[in-house]
Amino acid sequence: MSSDNTLKKYGIIFGVLAVIVLIMFFFDAGKKESTFKTDLTDIDTASVNQILIYPKGHNHKEIRLFKNEDGVWRVALEKKSVTVPPQKIKAVFSQLTDIKPIRLASRSESKWAAFQVDTSGTRVKALDGKDVALDIVIGKFSYKQQTRSMTSFVRLADEKEVYEVNGFLSTSFNRDANSFRNNRLINDDYKNWTRISFDYPADSSFQMVKVGNKWKAGDVELDSAKVANYIRPLSRLSSSAFVDELPEGLSADKFTRRVRIDSGGKREILLQSFEDGKNVIISSSENTESYFNGKSAKLQDKIFKGLNSFLRDE
């Protein structure tokens, strides 16, 4: 009889323990489920008026993108601010809103350094007025050989959880302020060009005029392939070698060389150089907020050609 009571007692104890284990299991599972976010960056992009970026690769120096009263996005530089092209700010928002968790990588603060989502990571804040709409830390990335895909690790700044998400986010946010600027000198359709004038010192100036499908300098027909190799890249010319002010001694009213492009009679595009023997600074009427270093990546050589560069080989 006592043996039966003992078995019954053990059975009750076992049953109670089993219930406790099941409760703890489901509670823990529910807790895990509740902490896994399916959407980390639910922001209203139309309401965001400022984005602050602290890039890892640039000593976490603040980059400030802001929307002015006219609704135009600008990036703050040391002494001024310049326009952010619409496609660039659109890309920033696209990257932020497309951040979707693949898995929960860690819940422990002790793992932050391993995923580089501690103070070493790139931090991004999106502000809606004075309210913080998003505050996220972007950490290390991982390349998956089997799927040939790139993922990144991120953490919301006020939470412990680390998530793995699709994409190589460093390309969008781990960069300097200049990368958000308009780097185009020209962005036009060269097929509309009808005349290109090269205004040079002394007697070296000349003009190229499009007659039908041919380009001529006076009565001389030019080499079509050489002209094409010049105007095609020129029509999409860009540079990241920004110069914010003309060096002392150079004046915006006194150019050294100039190229004038007549785009179908609708507008004139001007490319000018300012030179003093040491500096070659280039301006464009298509991007009046910036000057460019003409010596960088041989920019001046891409613009200022001599007539011999277009003549047919004999």
Secondary structure as UniProt FT lines:
FT   HELIX           2..35
FT   TURN            45..47
FT   STRAND          50..54
FT   HELIX           56..58
FT   TURN            59..60
FT   STRAND          63..67
FT   TURN            69..70
FT   STRAND          73..76
FT   STRAND          81..83
FT   HELIX           86..97
FT   STRAND          101..106
FT   HELIX           109..111
FT   HELIX           112..115
FT   TURN            119..120
FT   STRAND          122..128
FT   TURN            129..130
FT   STRAND          131..144
FT   TURN            145..148
FT   STRAND          149..156
FT   TURN            157..158
FT   STRAND          162..166
FT   HELIX           170..173
FT   HELIX           177..180
FT   HELIX           190..192
FT   STRAND          193..199
FT   TURN            202..203
FT   STRAND          206..211
FT   TURN            212..213
FT   STRAND          214..217
FT   TURN            218..219
FT   STRAND          220..221
FT   HELIX           224..234
FT   TURN            235..236
FT   STRAND          242..243
FT   TURN            248..249
FT   TURN            252..253
FT   STRAND          257..263
FT   TURN            264..266
FT   STRAND          267..275
FT   STRAND          280..284
FT   TURN            285..286
FT   STRAND          287..293
FT   TURN            294..295
FT   HELIX           296..298
FT   HELIX           299..303
FT   HELIX           307..309
//
